Amino acid sequence: MDMTDLQQDLASFWMPYTANRQFKQAPRLLSEAKGMFYKTPDGREVLDGCAGLWCVAAGHCREEIVKAVQEQVARLDFAPSFQMGHPLAFETASRLAAITPPGLNRIFFTNSGSESADTALKIAIAYHRARGDSGRTRFIGRERSYHGVNFGGMSVGGIPGNRKTFGNVMLPGVDHMPHTHDLKRNAFSKGQPAHGAEIADELERLVALHDASNIAAVIIEPMAGSTGVLLPPKGYLERLRSICDKHGILLIFDEVITGFGRLGGAFSYDAFGVKPDIMTMAKAINNATIPMGAVAIKQEVHDAIINAAPEGGMEFMHGYTYSAHPVACAAANATLALYEREQLFQRAASLAPKFEAAVHALKGVKNVIDIRNFGLVAGIELAPREGQAGKRGYEAMVKCFGKGLLIRTTGDILAVSPPLIVEDAQIDRIFSTIAEVVASID
Ligand SMILES: Cc1ncc(COP(=O)(O)O)c(C=O)c1O
């Protein structure tokens, strides 16, 4: 591609979640990938410290997945899932139901995390309505949570910047609990922080305010990922679960980031032991090879909706043209088989102590005000520059890229979440590069 073509193409693509003008002055391009590495168009290798966008859990361009996709697209490129089916979809659903928490064994397919969030919210309302409790339509989300960009997910989400432009057109009937991030009490915690279980009691306050009879569901990320790796304080999830049970409110976990090994088990249930009623997933479901998401639903919730409809009538008026797309399913089946064969979730758990020690070794580096971790995910929080929040984090990301390391940043928080195939020496390289970069910026 010559430079004129590149300039034209740069202008044409309105990039998502990107400072377009800034990026286009100095583009960062990735053109190939294999295993733990990306390659830039000029042949530079970049170690993937964040699994793409928290999604390439098995590493890049894995042969089994590539082959499954190639074969499937040549055999059955598309088949509708509305009033028709194809065998792979049922296989993928069963494979997922085998690793979701016990009882969450009904699977609805979507194409993204955002669609999964909106689907989960609709299922919650449909469930209460099917049981004759149609007043339950309100949702409780949480500050500093991310549930994608569609109107439902955005409304229950708690990111001011995402909400600002659309403030007057949010889903009605949504309230938010406070987030659990507490630097004063919990800075430099390893694993789940000790303080903050009582923050869950804010849910009781909101229930008292709105009355349980109006509330359909509470939705949270069990560990908030994209707002900066915020781990649930010890006892917090248990308290939320019991308050929801007490008031007949469904609990939805958004596991788009926490699913598929990131926390050292299949889902957050395996790490924290708390079971939701509905769970969303996407990203690593098929190693991000083809867009795909899913919602796992407790059987009672599913049955209540299905059995309320007259025989022969559609039970839930919802679905996407590409729900259970055959090529996405082929990628998912190959991915789930690979996770199993290589025991990648267990690998994440067994690498976690090494990963924890490596990230916490950054304590004391200039401007580092917190470090937190669990499984194969870590957040490193930098003090914001006076009047320039986010600048230090952005500079760190750009400098790391210059040194051949890809990381994610949220404001001044650096997030590290490598593919689960990461090697010991690569963990060392990730954190020594970050330490060097962070120490070098003002
Ligand atoms: C927890 C969570 N939910 C939902 C989403 C949205 O997923 P998508 O970008 O696939 O729509 C994300 C994306 O990062 C996420 O982290």
The ligand as an ORCA input file, in Angstrom:
! r2SCAN-3c Opt
* xyz 0 1
  C     -17.619     -6.560     30.806
  C     -17.911     -6.201     29.386
  N     -19.169     -6.265     28.945
  C     -19.487     -5.957     27.687
  C     -18.529     -5.579     26.791
  C     -18.898     -5.220     25.396
  O     -18.478     -6.182     24.521
  P     -18.430     -5.871     22.945
  O     -17.375     -4.848     22.741
  O     -18.100     -7.226     22.363
  O     -19.787     -5.413     22.556
  C     -17.188     -5.528     27.194
  C     -16.126     -5.131     26.268
  O     -14.995     -4.915     26.621
  C     -16.874     -5.829     28.532
  O     -15.621     -5.753     28.982
*
